[in-house]
Amino acid sequence: MPKVLIADELSLRAVEIFRARGVEADVATGLDPAELRRRIAGYDGLAVRSATKVTAALLAAADALKVVGRAGIGVDNIDVP
């Protein structure tokens, strides 16, 4: 079963939708960058809004990450080459 970490405040409906589609969704908001880097290993997806900064260091620590989903407009908080 794929696993997604929801790192910013999203509607509770988002968790319901993930789970209905066979995706394990864990909610952990307000993590500092070091804690997020420690926890991201093993997750297939990361869901953020604007509060979480998805840096190159975070992406390097995410050994299983396949997708980053940004709820909102733009990707200014995501390190996109």
Z-matrix of the N, CA and C atoms (Angstrom, degrees):
N
C 1 1.455
C 2 1.523 1 108.56
N 3 1.341 2 117.97 1 127.40
C 4 1.465 3 120.71 2 177.19
C 5 1.532 4 110.65 3 -63.26
N 6 1.324 5 115.49 4 150.47
C 7 1.465 6 121.66 5 179.95
C 8 1.523 7 110.12 6 -122.33
N 9 1.345 8 115.65 7 133.88
C 10 1.455 9 121.98 8 178.13
C 11 1.520 10 108.80 9 -123.11
N 12 1.321 11 115.66 10 135.33
C 13 1.453 12 121.73 11 173.45
C 14 1.524 13 108.32 12 -100.56
N 15 1.316 14 116.64 13 122.00
C 16 1.458 15 122.32 14 176.04
C 17 1.520 16 106.22 15 -95.94
N 18 1.331 17 116.83 16 109.67
C 19 1.458 18 121.40 17 -171.47
C 20 1.526 19 114.06 18 -99.74
N 21 1.323 20 118.05 19 -8.12
C 22 1.467 21 122.16 20 177.89
C 23 1.523 22 108.72 21 -129.04
N 24 1.332 23 115.24 22 164.61
C 25 1.458 24 120.48 23 179.69
C 26 1.527 25 110.46 24 -62.48
N 27 1.327 26 115.57 25 120.67
C 28 1.465 27 122.30 26 173.17
C 29 1.518 28 107.59 27 -128.67
N 30 1.288 29 116.59 28 164.66
C 31 1.450 30 121.46 29 175.27
C 32 1.528 31 109.66 30 -59.39
N 33 1.311 32 116.60 31 144.67
C 34 1.466 33 120.02 32 175.28
C 35 1.525 34 110.92 33 -60.29
N 36 1.305 35 116.28 34 -23.68
C 37 1.465 36 121.03 35 177.14
C 38 1.527 37 111.02 36 -61.92
N 39 1.316 38 117.87 37 -31.10
C 40 1.467 39 121.06 38 178.60
C 41 1.524 40 110.41 39 -60.56
N 42 1.316 41 117.09 40 -43.49
C 43 1.467 42 121.07 41 178.39
C 44 1.525 43 109.60 42 -63.28
N 45 1.318 44 117.32 43 -43.50
C 46 1.462 45 121.39 44 178.92
C 47 1.531 46 110.86 45 -59.42
N 48 1.322 47 116.48 46 -43.16
C 49 1.468 48 120.99 47 -178.94
C 50 1.524 49 110.35 48 -65.03
N 51 1.337 50 117.35 49 -46.19
C 52 1.463 51 119.85 50 177.89
C 53 1.523 52 109.97 51 -56.70
N 54 1.317 53 117.21 52 -50.68
C 55 1.469 54 121.50 53 -176.02
C 56 1.520 55 111.90 54 -65.01
N 57 1.319 56 118.10 55 -37.02
C 58 1.462 57 121.44 56 178.20
C 59 1.531 58 111.38 57 -64.32
N 60 1.328 59 115.52 58 -23.60
C 61 1.468 60 120.16 59 -179.75
C 62 1.529 61 112.12 60 -100.04
N 63 1.329 62 116.62 61 14.52
C 64 1.457 63 120.53 62 175.66
C 65 1.511 64 114.72 63 80.04
N 66 1.329 65 117.31 64 23.80
C 67 1.464 66 121.80 65 179.86
C 68 1.523 67 108.48 66 -110.81
N 69 1.314 68 116.62 67 127.03
C 70 1.460 69 121.18 68 175.06
C 71 1.520 70 108.19 69 -75.39
N 72 1.323 71 117.54 70 121.57
C 73 1.461 72 121.80 71 -177.03
C 74 1.520 73 109.82 72 -117.21
N 75 1.329 74 116.00 73 120.97
C 76 1.457 75 122.71 74 176.26
C 77 1.512 76 108.70 75 -109.00
N 78 1.322 77 116.57 76 134.30
C 79 1.458 78 121.91 77 178.56
C 80 1.520 79 108.61 78 -104.82
N 81 1.329 80 116.11 79 122.98
C 82 1.469 81 122.23 80 177.03
C 83 1.520 82 107.39 81 -144.64
N 84 1.309 83 116.20 82 88.61
C 85 1.465 84 120.82 83 -177.47
C 86 1.517 85 110.78 84 -95.44
N 87 1.321 86 115.45 85 157.84
C 88 1.455 87 121.30 86 175.91
C 89 1.519 88 115.04 87 76.12
N 90 1.321 89 117.55 88 16.96
C 91 1.466 90 120.50 89 179.43
C 92 1.523 91 110.13 90 -73.10
N 93 1.329 92 116.66 91 140.32
C 94 1.459 93 118.63 92 173.46
C 95 1.534 94 107.63 93 -76.02
N 96 1.330 95 117.95 94 161.68
C 97 1.468 96 120.69 95 -174.73
C 98 1.534 97 114.18 96 -54.17
N 99 1.313 98 118.48 97 -40.11
C 100 1.468 99 120.97 98 -178.95
C 101 1.522 100 110.93 99 -66.26
N 102 1.322 101 116.55 100 -41.99
C 103 1.465 102 120.22 101 179.64
C 104 1.524 103 110.71 102 -67.43
N 105 1.315 104 117.89 103 -39.55
C 106 1.459 105 121.17 104 177.53
C 107 1.528 106 110.37 105 -62.88
N 108 1.342 107 117.63 106 -43.25
C 109 1.472 108 120.65 107 176.93
C 110 1.527 109 110.65 108 -60.44
N 111 1.330 110 117.28 109 -38.98
C 112 1.457 111 120.96 110 -179.83
C 113 1.534 112 111.28 111 -67.52
N 114 1.322 113 117.56 112 -36.46
C 115 1.458 114 121.34 113 -173.87
C 116 1.520 115 114.49 114 -88.57
N 117 1.334 116 119.25 115 -18.03
C 118 1.465 117 121.40 116 -171.13
C 119 1.534 118 113.54 117 -72.33
N 120 1.324 119 117.04 118 -25.31
C 121 1.472 120 119.58 119 -179.19
C 122 1.524 121 109.73 120 -56.64
N 123 1.308 122 116.00 121 133.57
C 124 1.457 123 120.97 122 177.94
C 125 1.515 124 114.94 123 94.20
N 126 1.319 125 117.76 124 -10.64
C 127 1.469 126 120.26 125 178.02
C 128 1.520 127 109.95 126 -89.26
N 129 1.322 128 115.34 127 140.49
C 130 1.463 129 121.81 128 177.91
C 131 1.528 130 111.72 129 -84.66
N 132 1.335 131 116.41 130 -26.42
C 133 1.454 132 120.81 131 -177.37
C 134 1.517 133 111.88 132 -141.64
N 135 1.311 134 114.62 133 155.34
C 136 1.459 135 122.40 134 177.18
C 137 1.521 136 107.16 135 -132.48
N 138 1.339 137 116.34 136 125.97
C 139 1.460 138 121.36 137 177.91
C 140 1.523 139 108.48 138 -111.73
N 141 1.327 140 116.36 139 126.50
C 142 1.464 141 121.86 140 -177.83
C 143 1.522 142 109.80 141 -134.49
N 144 1.318 143 114.23 142 168.29
C 145 1.464 144 122.15 143 167.96
C 146 1.517 145 105.34 144 -116.36
N 147 1.321 146 118.19 145 -122.55
C 148 1.458 147 119.39 146 -178.02
C 149 1.524 148 113.33 147 -105.27
N 150 1.320 149 118.95 148 -15.52
C 151 1.464 150 120.93 149 -175.88
C 152 1.530 151 112.84 150 -72.37
N 153 1.303 152 117.39 151 -38.32
C 154 1.466 153 121.17 152 -177.28
C 155 1.519 154 110.37 153 -83.85
N 156 1.332 155 115.34 154 130.57
C 157 1.459 156 121.30 155 176.67
C 158 1.526 157 107.81 156 -97.70
N 159 1.319 158 116.36 157 117.50
C 160 1.459 159 122.08 158 -179.71
C 161 1.523 160 106.87 159 -93.79
N 162 1.323 161 115.01 160 92.15
C 163 1.465 162 122.23 161 -174.73
C 164 1.532 163 110.94 162 -89.85
N 165 1.323 164 115.17 163 169.67
C 166 1.466 165 120.23 164 175.81
C 167 1.526 166 110.48 165 -60.24
N 168 1.340 167 117.74 166 -37.69
C 169 1.465 168 121.21 167 178.84
C 170 1.521 169 111.05 168 -64.31
N 171 1.322 170 117.15 169 -39.34
C 172 1.463 171 120.07 170 177.71
C 173 1.524 172 110.31 171 -66.16
N 174 1.320 173 117.03 172 -44.81
C 175 1.462 174 120.58 173 179.30
C 176 1.527 175 111.46 174 -62.11
N 177 1.320 176 117.64 175 -36.43
C 178 1.464 177 121.14 176 179.01
C 179 1.526 178 111.23 177 -66.90
N 180 1.321 179 117.24 178 -30.64
C 181 1.471 180 121.41 179 -179.83
C 182 1.519 181 112.36 180 -81.20
N 183 1.315 182 117.01 181 -12.16
C 184 1.465 183 122.28 182 -174.89
C 185 1.521 184 109.70 183 -92.95
N 186 1.323 185 116.37 184 79.36
C 187 1.464 186 121.10 185 -171.80
C 188 1.529 187 114.60 186 -66.26
N 189 1.319 188 119.31 187 -23.54
C 190 1.463 189 121.56 188 -178.64
C 191 1.526 190 112.80 189 -109.78
N 192 1.330 191 117.59 190 -0.64
C 193 1.461 192 121.87 191 -172.56
C 194 1.528 193 111.86 192 -62.86
N 195 1.335 194 114.65 193 130.51
C 196 1.458 195 121.02 194 178.84
C 197 1.527 196 112.07 195 -114.75
N 198 1.336 197 116.62 196 -25.85
C 199 1.459 198 119.80 197 -175.98
C 200 1.521 199 110.43 198 -151.03
N 201 1.336 200 114.59 199 143.35
C 202 1.458 201 122.17 200 169.93
C 203 1.518 202 105.75 201 -117.51
N 204 1.326 203 116.11 202 122.80
C 205 1.457 204 121.53 203 178.18
C 206 1.513 205 109.62 204 -105.47
N 207 1.331 206 116.39 205 130.23
C 208 1.461 207 121.91 206 -179.17
C 209 1.515 208 107.94 207 -111.77
N 210 1.330 209 117.11 208 111.08
C 211 1.465 210 121.28 209 176.28
C 212 1.524 211 107.30 210 -81.90
N 213 1.289 212 116.35 211 107.52
C 214 1.457 213 120.80 212 -177.93
C 215 1.522 214 110.16 213 135.32
N 216 1.305 215 114.55 214 -163.83
C 217 1.458 216 120.55 215 -175.06
C 218 1.531 217 109.60 216 -105.94
N 219 1.316 218 115.98 217 134.63
C 220 1.463 219 121.15 218 174.06
C 221 1.513 220 114.01 219 85.81
N 222 1.311 221 114.15 220 169.65
C 223 1.472 222 121.77 221 178.87
C 224 1.523 223 110.21 222 -132.39
N 225 1.334 224 116.27 223 30.05
C 226 1.461 225 119.65 224 -177.90
C 227 1.520 226 113.50 225 -65.02
N 228 1.319 227 118.35 226 -16.67
C 229 1.465 228 121.55 227 178.09
C 230 1.520 229 112.09 228 -100.51
N 231 1.326 230 117.54 229 10.06
C 232 1.466 231 122.53 230 -179.74
C 233 1.517 232 108.40 231 -121.15
N 234 1.330 233 115.97 232 129.02
C 235 1.459 234 121.29 233 -179.31
C 236 1.531 235 108.43 234 -73.86
N 237 1.313 236 114.85 235 95.11
C 238 1.464 237 121.97 236 -179.52
C 239 1.531 238 107.26 237 -109.75
N 240 1.352 239 116.33 238 121.28
C 241 1.474 240 117.76 239 179.56
C 242 1.535 241 111.50 240 -64.77
